[in-house]
Amino acid sequence: MKNHKITFSQALDGYTLYFNSRHLSPYTYKDYCNTFRKFANFLENDPPIEDITLKQVEAFLAAQEVTNKTILNYHTGLSALWTWALEDGLVKEQILHKVKRPKPEKREIKPYSEVDIRAMLGALDKSKSYTRRGKKESDHSLSTAIRNRAIILLLLDTGIRSSELCSLRIHHTDLTNRHILVMGKGSKERMLPFCSRTGRALWRYLATRQDDSANEYLFLTDNDTPFVRDHLRKTLWRIGQRASVSGAGVHRFRHTFAINFLRNGGDPYSLQRLLGHSTMEMVLRYLSIAQADLDKNHKLASPVDNWRL
């Protein structure tokens, strides 16, 4: 029998079966598929996966006009594919191990201020003002205010990721003991506490969902479909627009939770567990910001300095 080489597209079909059998995050798979699609378009004529060279992978990564963080995501996706292909005997070596992993840029961490959060919470009930021909400027009430208040307080109070919030189901919420069960990266569960105010906001929202089963997703869109990351991003952006808060987004809630946790006396190791980080790298960045705040506040409050003793 003639030896048949598995093409790149055929390898993707096999990897899809493998990925689905492991019940990994659909968000991870979506990111991987984006990488595979871009790489397939870069290649010519769907070559056998074993014939794809190191130079082709390097050329693909070099041709992408995106951030280093995105390049790293492409590298991670292709590396996962090649690791599977090596274990399945489709390739002879893991060529991605020979490609240098880019270091993502360290972007500025910009938490929300208390003023920002209060402005966003105050912008939930009404739409942005608008005018119609021949009529006075007006607005209208929004039916999503109760849901969006629960979303904002839960993000701020727990620091969960957007994918984690979108994956929550009603039965993951324990209002009595004030905990939520979150499925994090790598399919790792963690139980997170929330305060009574957040609990009241969740109770108020769930009162509007009393006919839904416990297995339904916790947060639904206006069309009664589960939230996805892009819809959550747009929802918060629109709230930010109404509240005149620039750059409103999901990850800023995570930053805000982390920095205020440390400012208010929380320890870094507990924060690492709450955020679901595998290393302390990001926590140390939060810690440096919190420490800078303490140094600044001490300078303002020091009696020795202020009294010029």
HELIX and SHEET records of a PDB file:
HELIX    1   1 PHE A    8  SER A   21  1                                  14    
HELIX    2   2 PRO A   26  PHE A   42  1                                  17    
HELIX    3   3 ILE A   49  ASP A   51  5                                   3    
HELIX    4   4 LEU A   54  ALA A   63  1                                  10    
HELIX    5   5 ASN A   68  GLU A   87  1                                  20    
HELIX    6   6 ILE A   95  LYS A   98  5                                   4    
HELIX    7   7 GLU A  114  LEU A  121  1                                   8    
HELIX    8   8 ALA A  145  THR A  158  1                                  14    
HELIX    9   9 SER A  162  SER A  167  1                                   6    
HELIX   10  10 ILE A  170  HIS A  172  5                                   3    
HELIX   11  11 LYS A  185  SER A  187  5                                   3    
HELIX   12  12 SER A  196  LEU A  206  1                                  11    
HELIX   13  13 ALA A  207  ARG A  209  5                                   3    
HELIX   14  14 ARG A  229  ALA A  243  1                                  15    
HELIX   15  15 VAL A  250  ARG A  263  1                                  14    
HELIX   16  16 PRO A  268  LEU A  275  1                                   8    
HELIX   17  17 GLU A  281  ALA A  301  1                                  21    
HELIX   18  18 PRO A  303  ASN A  306  1                                   4    
SHEET    1   A 3 THR A 173  ASP A 174  0                                        
SHEET    2   A 3 HIS A 179  MET A 183 -1                                        
SHEET    3   A 3 GLU A 189  PRO A 193 -1                                        
END                                                                             
